[in-house]
Amino acid sequence: DTGVSQDPRHKITKRGQNVTFRCDPISEHNRLYWYRQTLGQGPEFLTYFQNEAQLEKSRLLSDRFSAERPKGSFSTLEIQRTEQGDSAMYLCASSLGWGDLNEKLFFGSGTQLSVL
Amino acid sequence: GESVGLHLPTLSVQEGDNSIINCAYSNSASDYFIWYKQESGKGPQFIIDIRSNMDKRQGQRVTVLLNKTVKHLSLQIAATQPGDSAVYFCAERSGGFKTIFGAGTRLFVKA
């Protein structure tokens, strides 16, 4: 299967700890997105990369959150000093997008974060 | 501001019947709309999309209708099957890079 891969699938951490998630997009996809989803809600946009450049960040993304895509392939999302409100499913999506053409997002299965 | 919402949080249909899931959007500048399906424990999966210069698009067993006058989007599923049970999200884009999702409708298919 060459879909979007996320690791780990589940993460339980104590409040105040740092966590890091990894996303491996579909290999030829140039765009990569991070979303956050809480129970019963739709995914909320966090940030977006075109190749290795981070082009947009949501105002939801506090300074405790940082994302990288150093070589334009895999990406990491780090949350520092986690809070209970950070508990959510973190979804990664990738796409092959150029200009303003229609763009299908391909999502991974997500990392479920629980902050105790 | 931008928002995408759904009329009903849950929908229950009999297997074999047609399903209609509705969605309202508020951003008149939105030019691209997408329906995603999310099964338990998985990420959203693309179903069908439509650009704002169209009012109808058909796929395999699914049809999306767009009414720009009232800013309304619907997803029709023909001959609903148990495998269609999931949460369905409408989403929109307005020329930027963000896809904005609504809250979702859970579809239950009764055997």
Interface residues (C-beta under 8 A of the other chain):
Chain A: V4 R31 Y33 Y35 G40 Q41 G42 P43 E44 F45 Y48 Q50 L55 E56 S58 L91 A93 G97 D100 N102 E103 K104 L105 F106 F107 G108 S109 G110
Chain B: V4 Y32 I34 Y36 G41 K42 G43 P44 Q45 F46 D49 R51 F89 A91 R93 G95 G96 F97 K98 T99 I100 F101 G102 A103 G104
